[in-house]
Amino acid sequence: MYRKKELEIAHLKRLLGELEPYVFKKIEKLNGWKYGNSLIDPPFSWEGDLAVFERDIYIEDDNTYIHAWFGGESLVLVDGKSFGQFNPLQKYLWVGNLAGKNHELRIEVVPRGLFGSRENAIFEYANLVVVDENIRKIIDFTKAVLDLSNEIDDEALFKALVDETENFLGKIDIPRSTGEYLKASLYNPTIKEEITKVWNPPDIPDVDGFSLPDRERILEEFKKYREKILSFKDIWPNEGKVFLVGQSHIDYAWLWPVEETKRKLRRTFSNALNLIEKYKITYVQSSAQMYEDIKREDPELFERIKKAIDKGFWEPIGGMWVEPDTVISSVESIARQLLYGQKFFEENFGKRSNICWLPDSFGFPHTLPQILNEAGIDILITTKLNWNESNKFPYDLCIWHGLDGSKVIYYSFNNPNGGYNGEIKASSLLSVWKNHRQRHISPAVLMPFGYGDGGGGPSDEMCRMIDSYSKLPKIPKSKMSTVKEFVKETLKNIEDKNLPIWDGELYLELHRGVYTSESRTKALHRRAEVALRNLEIFSTLFDEDLQKEIDEKWKVVLRNEFHDILPGSSIKEVYTRAENELKGILDWAEEKLGEVFEKNSEKSDFISVVNTSNFPRKIVFTLDEPLELERDEERLKFQKTFDGKYVYASSEEIQPLKSFNFKVVSNSHVNLKKGMGNVLENDYMIVKVADGGIDIFSKKFKRSVFKEPSKIWIYKNVPYYWDNWDIDVNTELEGKVLAPDSIEFVEDGDIRGAIKLTYEYEGSRIEEFVILYKNSDVLTLEYKIDWHTRRVLLKRIFDVNVLSRKALFDVDGGYVERSTTRNTNFEKARFEAPMHRWVSISQNGFGVAVMNDVKYGCSVNVSKIGISLLKAGIFPNFFSDEGYHKFRLGVYVHDGSRIEEIIKRSEEFSFPIEVVNGKFDIPNFEISGGSFKLNALRRGESGIVMRLVEVAGRSGRCKVNLWKEFQIHRSNILEDDLGKIEDSTKTFEFDYEPFKMYTFLLKE
């Protein structure tokens, strides 16, 4: 071959470009648009956040398109109905299905691109073009041949393709007079820039279309060329099979606010329906929330979607309310994602989904397989682990074992050209098949296509090109499909094929900062989860009719669990809204819980305390006023705190979901008592505070808890790209200790002592209170932070005096083991990991757990536990974590033998005791015989739903005492009745297994 491969292809593309103008048989300028009260012609500059352009239109030919750019993402409405879209990647809209009638055209434009960037608000042009479909087939097919030529390594096939294409294009004659060639230059993409961007470009006259004088001969030559290319498949046959499905991975919020997402949905969904009508493509879309938005915002469009679903062209998938973050969200939140999502699908589309569709979520916890099984889902489809920064996840297809032993099929497609936003190109079709490492087991691969993240979905060109690529040699056989069909045809009986097994979490070696970014949103989210859980339980026990309202509040929480909201990777406007919504839910739930308590309490000179947690606990609570309280002649101790409240403590222990009543003897008065020195001490430990270091000596174990005093560290954190997503691997090398500006003994009394440390750093202020209760074996660290510093990571480091190669991390529905060593690349990559309420390192006879009330990110390096407190990135929210934060950490020294004690302390730490005015008694409801969390007690459609999760990893027999008689039925997280197990009873028992979730229906 005389010249390089890329030069040969470039030459042929230039030849083909000369034919491209002749695709357009007719070009008609669309002028005379109504804009407000004015009539305008493009180009036209406009102002504002939304512009509307209107005009009537008549279409004659069914091969007609509107080619236009209005200055931003645009929704096209025809006769008042959502019809299609324009965006920076899709500027042609097929309107041939409108032929034969007059129509009212309305364009609603937002001056933004697909990814939130501001566009110039200029209505540049609008043309009505009629396409010569036969000429366009020549263009599409030849482009596909050249694209394939560029991607293959087989020199013989390359030469055969190029020679035949050169021979064919050499036979095409187009008008070459200067005047005619100049007219065509604007429509020749290979020379347009060259002609128009020179110093003094020529004036190019308007044209009303193009025609080829030698058209029929060219079509005949193309027929021969096409047949010759197809014959190459005898020598170079197709390899593999690709199931294609149209989709748009629309982020519910990311670089744009939620309000814009709702407009994206209308644009993208109407575009998909248009392409379904024209090309009979299939389209897949997850997220019940998005469908509910369309149902509310555009009922007519929703009905058209339902018809497309009924005909099999549109596939609702995933069964979840949104595509959530599954790592930070609690086990119950994921259960609710599936409960409300599957119910919506079933009620509106007549079907549930058995496929979990999470292509973009940032890793998956070990608890997920069981939750999916409970919702009737047996396969997880993603592509996200292909983003790993260091190590390749070993499988594209395997059986994933959950923490409790549940099994789902894990399937990942690996398309390096767009991932879940694939395009129809040779590189995509070849690589998605080549990259599938279990080809010997699965005979085909899945490839979603369509512009995504910012919406858009499949384009007209993508849909056209499927036919061209499917005819070429070497390319995998391509078939339009649904995901369900792909699963049925390629993964059926898959367990009989000796699939590999993965037993563990699916950790993403990237985006480790999402466990910490936007900490205030994360804190409000966890508190809202807890508040709704508590309100559900007590409104059910007291037969209050609040469930419908609670369900709606849950849906708002779930929406804010979307994988670019809760993790902290969206713009500022998203968090302003999320925090307002979550705070509103928290306030509402606390108000309603107070009303339930008040309504069911006896007004008297008593106050009552309520343990809402799942385990027995010591009674410690706070009030806003000083009262003399007593129970059984025991006078409660209390003292004034540094923040102006009053803390009370009793020697008694309160059982879960129980109340204690205390008689109010009188009002009282007590002054805040401050101490001296830097030491706190009780029967369990001695705590010394010096120069910002906190040291603990355990009296019980007669040893120092830390190798060296625990301190706050601040690290410069400048990731290579994903700023608010990531913590850079080198961040640990760039830290320094923060020294306090002052240390003050702020509280000393019979109940607790407190030392305040104040730090000032680069515009930020940290107030840290070291608090030790007299009757507690947990040291509390309380933080009040006013943060105004960028691109740093704030951590408290605890170098514990323990030798262990493993650490335990709470995952809400149990715990997982992770290595404390960094021997391998896999261990090194897990330098930051998620936890829920605690992390613990222990050796035989001694261990240390660090607990939290609203944190998730942590690191363990040999013996050093690092809790990530704040992470202040700059993109996409420059002000991430700016402002006020309040949270707590706790240090618990234990003997390392009973995980239940760590879990119990973490619940005591996280669930504050509720206080009720008056005498308040709770109906008898007890769960005994194991370490269970009561995740839900709610009113379902066919009875009261009770959900328990075993969290300590033990087997045994559980006994449940109910507050009245019920029939007991087995159920799942979708609240299906799986059969009666007990007749009317107030007590029942069941055998339990480690980490299992158990859902029961209680029927009266």
KOLLUM-276640 format. One record per residue (C-alpha): residue in one letter; x negated, y negated, z. Coordinates in steps of 0.2 Angstrom, whole numbers, plus 5000, padded with zeros to 4 digits. Each point is the difference from the previous one (the first is absolute). Layout:
AXYZ/...
//
This chain:
M500050005000/Y499349834995/R500549905014/K500550015018/K501750085005/E500749845007/L499549904985/E500950124988/I501649995011/A499949815001/H499949994981/L501550124998/K501049895013/R499649854989/L500750094985/L501650055009/G500249825007/E500349944982/L501550114999/E500849955017/P500849834994/Y501150114988/V500950085014/F501049845001/K501349994986/K500849855007/I499549865012/E501349885006/K499649865012/L501349995015/N500249815003/G501549915008/W499950065018/K501049935014/Y499049955015/G501149925013/N501049874991/S498749984986/L499750094983/I498150044998/D498950094988/P498450095004/P498649955005/F500849935015/S499249965018/W501250035014/E499949985019/G500550095016/D500050185006/L501450064989/A500549954982/V501550054990/F500149994981/E501650054991/R500650014982/D501150114989/I499350134989/Y500550114985/I499150164996/E500250084983/D498750144999/D499850145013/N498149984998/T500049835007/Y498949935015/I499949845009/H498249955001/A499849865013/W499149925015/F501049895012/G498649965012/G500150145012/E500850165005/S501850004992/L501650095003/V501050014984/L501950005002/V501250044985/D501849955002/G499749985019/K499250185002/S498250045004/F499250064984/G498149995000/Q498549905004/F498549904994/N498350005009/P498249974996/L499850184994/Q501750024992/K500549864988/Y501150104988/L501750055004/W501150114989/V501749934997/G500550124986/N501450075011/L500949834999/A500150004981/G501649954992/K500749885013/N499749835008/H499350005017/E499649875014/L498250015005/R499349945017/I498250005005/E499649985018/V498149965002/V498949995015/P498349924997/R499050145006/G499150154992/L500250185005/F498849995015/G500649845007/S498849884992/R500749834994/E500449994981/N500049844990/A501949955000/I500149984981/F501350084989/E498850034986/Y500950094986/A501550114996/N500250094984/L501350134993/V499050134991/V500650154989/V498850145000/D499650124985/E500050165010/N499150104987/I498549884999/R499950005019/K499950195000/I498549984989/I499249885013/D500550105015/F499350164993/T498449934993/K499749915017/A500250175009/V498850084988/L498749865003/D500350015019/L499750195000/S498449984989/N499349885013/E500350125014/I499450174994/D498250075000/D500350124986/E499049934986/A500850104987/L501749965005/F499549815001/K499350014982/A501550084993/L501249885008/V499049854995/D499750054982/E501950044998/T500449835008/E498849914989/N500650094984/F501849955005/L499849825005/G498949974985/K501550044989/I501049865008/D500249844990/I500749845008/P500249834992/R498349925001/S500349824993/T499349875012/G501849935003/E500850175003/Y498550075011/L500049845010/K501950025004/A499750185006/S498549965011/L501149955015/Y500750175000/N498450104998/P499450035017/T498250044995/I499749824992/K501249895009/E498849945013/E498749974987/I501149904988/T500849895014/K498549975012/V498749924988/W499549825001/N501349944988/P501250144997/P501050004984/D501949955000/I501050164999/P501749984992/D501650085008/V500650164992/D501750084999/G499350184998/F498950114990/S500250134986/L498850124992/P500150004981/D499250185000/R501150065015/E500650174993/R498350054994/I499349965017/L501350115009/E499650144988/E498149995004/F500449995019/K501050164998/K498550094993/Y498849935013/R501250055014/E500150184993/K498150014999/I499849945018/L501350125006/S499150144991/F498549985011/K500950085014/D499750164992/I498149975004/W500149895015/P501650065009/N500949915014/E499250035017/G501250015015/K501749925003/V500649835007/F501749975007/L500349814997/V501249905011/G500449824999/Q499949905016/S499549845008/H499250005017/I500849845006/D499249945017/Y501549955011/A498949855005/W498149974997/L499449844990/W501849945000/P501449985013/V501550125001/E501149884992/E499050014984/T500050195001/K501950004998/R499849904984/K498650124994/L501250155003/R501349934989/R498849964986/T499150175001/F501650105002/S500949924986/N498550024989/A499950195004/L501850024996/N499749914983/L498650124996/I501050155006/E501349954987/K498849984986/Y498750145003/K500950125012/I498549995012/T500150065018/Y499749885014/V499750035018/Q500349885015/S499850035018/S500649895015/A501849995006/Q499749825005/M499749954982/Y501650094994/E501049915014/D499349844995/I500650024982/K501750075006/R500249845010/E499249874988/D500550084983/P501550125002/E500250024981/L498250054998/F500150125015/E501550094991/R498950014984/I498650085010/K501250135007/K500650054983/A498250024994/I499750115015/D501650114996/K499350024982/G498350055007/F499049864993/W499749915017/E499350095015/P500249945017/I498650075010/G499150005017/G501550015012/M499349855010/W500649835004/V498449924993/E498350074996/P499349985017/D498450005009/T500150175008/V498449985012/I500649855010/S501850045000/S500650115014/V500650174997/E501849955004/S499849854987/I499550134986/A501550105005/R501149854999/Q499249964983/L500650174994/L501750005009/Y500649844993/G499250024983/Q500750184997/K501749945006/F500049864988/F499550114985/E501350135005/E501449875002/N499649904984/F499250134988/G500750165007/K498350085003/R498550005012/S498250014995/N498950145004/I498449914995/C499149875010/W499449864989/L498649905008/P498749964986/D499349855009/S500150025019/F498449995009/G499750185006/F501250125009/P500150065018/H499950195005/T501849985006/L500749964983/P500350184993/Q501250055014/I501049844998/L500150034981/N500650185003/E501349935012/A500749894986/G500150144987/I498449954992/D498650124995/I498849914989/L499049845002/I499549914984/T498649865001/T498549944992/K499349895014/L498650125006/N499249974983/W499549835007/N498850085013/E498549895002/S498750145003/N500750174999/K501250094988/F501450085008/P499750184995/Y501750054992/D501349934988/L501250145004/C500050095017/I501150055014/W500049875014/H500250075017/G500749885013/L499649985018/D501350135005/G499750124986/S501349934988/K499550014982/V500349894985/I499250004982/Y498849864998/Y499849944982/S498949864994/F499849944982/N498449914996/N500249874986/P498549885001/N500849894988/G501449925011/G500350145012/Y501950005003/N500149854988/G499450104985/E500049954982/I500350114985/K498250014994/A498850134994/S498949975015/S501450025012/L500850164992/L498350084998/S499349965018/V501650035010/W499950184993/K498150025001/N499949935018/H501350135006/R498950125010/Q501350145002/R500350024981/H499850195002/I501550005012/S501149864993/P500350004981/A500449824999/V499849835008/L501249855004/M499649834994/P501149855004/F499949854988/G500649835001/Y499449835007/G500150005019/D499649925017/G500749844993/G501450084990/G500350014982/G500150194997/P499850084983/S499849894985/D500750024983/E498350044993/M499650135013/C501650094995/R499749994982/M498250075002/I500550165008/D500650074984/S498349954991/Y498950085013/S501050165001/K499650044982/L498149985002/P498750145002/K499150025016/I501249905010/P501050105013/K501850044995/S501049855006/K501850035006/M501249875007/S500750075016/T500749975017/V498950035015/K501250145006/E499850084983/F498149995002/V500150085017/K501250144995/E499050054984/T498349985006/L500050035019/K501350135002/N499450165010/I498549905003/E499650085016/D499850174991/K498549924991/N498850005014/L500049815003/P498749935011/I500549945017/W499749835008/D500350005019/G499749825007/E500549824997/L499849934982/Y498849865005/L499749864987/E498249955000/L500449824996/H501149865007/R499550045018/G500449825005/V501950034997/Y500150085018/T499649825007/S500449864987/E501549895004/S500050075018/R501549895006/T501150084987/K499450175006/A500449965018/L501749944996/H500350154990/R499650125013/R501049915013/A501550004989/E499850194997/V500050025019/A501449885003/L501250084987/R499650175007/N500449945018/L501649924994/E500650154991/I499750115015/F500949905012/S501549954989/T500250184997/L500050055018/F501249875004/D501150024985/E499749834993/D500549974982/L498449924993/Q499450144988/K500449914984/E499249845005/I498450105006/D500050094983/E499949844991/K498649935011/W499050164998/K500149974981/V499249835002/V498650085010/L499850134987/R499949874986/N498649925009/E499150175001/F499749984981/H498250054996/D499449824996/I501049925015/L499650095016/P498250044995/G499749814999/S499649994981/S501349874994/I500049814999/K500449885014/E501949984995/V500350185002/Y499450005018/T500949845005/R501650104995/A499550165007/E499649935017/N501649905000/E501050154996/L499150125012/K500149875014/G501849984997/I500350195001/L499050015016/D501049855008/W501750084994/A499650175006/E499449945017/E501549895002/K501250144995/L499150125012/G500249875014/E501949994996/V500150195001/F499150005017/E501149865006/K501650074994/N499750175009/S499249935016/E500949965016/K499949825005/S499249995017/D498549945010/F498950134991/I498850014986/S499650164991/V498550064990/V500150124985/N498750114993/T500250004981/S498550114997/N499950194998/F499050045015/P500049975019/R499149845005/K499649895015/I501149855003/V499249844996/F501049864992/T500149814999/L501349865004/D500149824996/E500449965018/P499450065017/L501350115009/E499950115016/L500550174994/E500250175009/R500550184998/D500350125014/E499349875012/E498449994990/R499649824996/L499249984983/K498449914999/F499849864988/Q498949864995/K499949854989/T499050024983/F498949894991/D501349974987/G501349945012/K501050165002/Y500250125014/V499450185000/Y500850145011/A499450175004/S500850155008/S499250165007/E501450104992/E499950084982/I501549984988/Q500550144988/P500349974981/L501649924996/K500449975018/S500449855011/F499549955018/N501149875009/F499249875012/K500949895012/V499749824999/V499749955018/S499649814997/N499149884989/S498249975005/H498549904996/V498250054997/N498549914994/L498850064987/K498550065009/K498349994992/G498550115004/M498149985000/G498650094992/N500150114985/V500550175006/L501750095000/E500350165010/N501350125005/D500050195005/Y499650054982/M498749894994/I498849855002/V500049884986/K498649874998/V500149854988/A498449914996/D499449904984/G501550074990/G499650185004/I501250115009/D499350155010/I501150135009/F499450125013/S501250155003/K500250045018/K500950164995/F498650074989/K498649905009/R499249944984/S499949854989/V501350004986/F499049904988/K498250034994/E499849815000/P501349865004/S501549994987/K499949844990/I500949904987/W499150004983/I500349904985/Y499550054983/K499849914983/N501150104988/V499849954982/P500750154989/Y499550024982/Y501849964994/W501550055010/D499849875013/N501650035011/W500050184996/D498250055005/I498750015013/D498350014991/V498950155005/N498649885004/T501149905012/E499350105015/L498349944996/E500549815001/G500749985018/K499649915015/V500650005018/L501249865005/A499549925017/P501349925010/D500049825004/S500850025017/I500550145012/E501349975013/F500850115014/V501849944996/E501050125010/D499850105016/G501450095010/D500750165007/I500650064983/R498649954988/G498549894997/A499549914984/I498449924993/K500249884985/L498649994987/T500149864987/Y499150004984/E499849864987/Y499450044982/E500149914984/G501649915003/S500850155009/R500450035018/I500250165009/E500750035018/E499750175006/F500750065017/V499250155009/I501450065011/L500050155012/Y501550055009/K499850075018/N500950164996/S499450034982/D498750114992/V500149894985/L499049844997/T501049874990/L499249874988/E501349874995/Y499649884986/K500749834995/I499149944984/D500149844990/W499150054984/H499349884987/T498550094993/R499850084983/R499250164993/V499650085016/L500550165009/L500249995019/K499850165010/R499850055018/I498750145002/F500150145013/D498450105001/V500750145010/N498950125011/V500650154991/L499150134989/S501250074986/R500050034982/K501949984998/A501249865005/L501950015001/F501149874992/D501949975003/V501050024984/D501749975009/G500750174997/G498450095008/Y498249974998/V498550044988/E498250045002/R498749904991/S498150015001/T499049885011/T498550044989/R499449934984/N499150154993/T500950014983/N500649884987/F501850045005/E499649965018/K499149844995/A501549944990/R501250025014/F499149865010/E501749925004/A501550105003/P501849985005/M500850045017/H501649965008/R500049985019/W498450085005/V498350074996/S499050115011/I498350085002/S499750145012/Q498850135006/N500350155012/G500649925016/F499949814995/G500849894986/V500549824996/A501549944991/V500349834993/M501849954998/N500949864992/D501749924998/V500049944982/K498350044992/Y499550134987/G498349994993/C498550075009/S498350084998/V499150145009/N498150014998/V499250145011/S500649935017/K500549824995/I501949974998/G500349844991/I501849935000/S500349874986/L500949855008/L500149884985/K499450004982/A500149834991/G499950024981/I500349874987/F500950094986/P501450004996/N500449915015/F498649885004/F500849975018/S500150185004/D500150025019/E500049815003/G500849955016/Y500650085016/H499850185005/K500550095016/F499650195003/R499250125013/L498850145001/G499850125014/V498650115005/Y500550175008/V498750125008/H500550185000/D499450185002/G500150044982/S501150155003/R501849954998/I500549894984/E501749985008/E499349885013/I499349894987/I501650004991/K501049965016/R498849855004/S500149934983/E501950005001/E500049925017/F498849874992/S501149974985/F501750015006/P500449865013/I501350045013/E501649914997/V500949905014/V501949995002/N500949885011/G501250105011/K500150195004/F499850104985/D500150194998/I499650104984/P501050154995/N499050165004/F498950054985/E498450105003/I498850084989/S498850125009/G498850144996/G498849924988/S499249844994/F501349924989/K500449834994/L501849964997/N499949914984/A501849984997/L501750015008/R501249924989/R501850024993/G500050094983/E501450034988/S500450175007/G499449985018/I498749945012/V498350034993/M498650045012/R498250014993/L498550075011/V498250024995/E498750105009/V498549905001/A498750095011/G499750154989/R500850145011/S501350134998/G501350045013/R501949995004/C500949835002/K501549975010/V501249864997/N501349945012/L501349894992/W501249875007/K501550094995/E500650164990/F499650014982/Q499950144987/I498150014995/H499650024981/R498350004992/S499749864988/N498549914991/I499549824997/L501449984987/E501250055014/D500750154990/D501050135010/L498950164999/G501150105011/K500650015018/I498950075013/E501049975016/D501849995004/S500649865011/T498749975014/K499049875010/T498450105000/F499150094986/E498250074997/F498950034985/D498350074997/Y498849874993/E498350014990/P498649875000/F500349834992/K501750064994/M501549884997/Y501750065006/T501649924995/F501750045007/L501849954997/L501049985016/K501950024995/E501449975012/
//
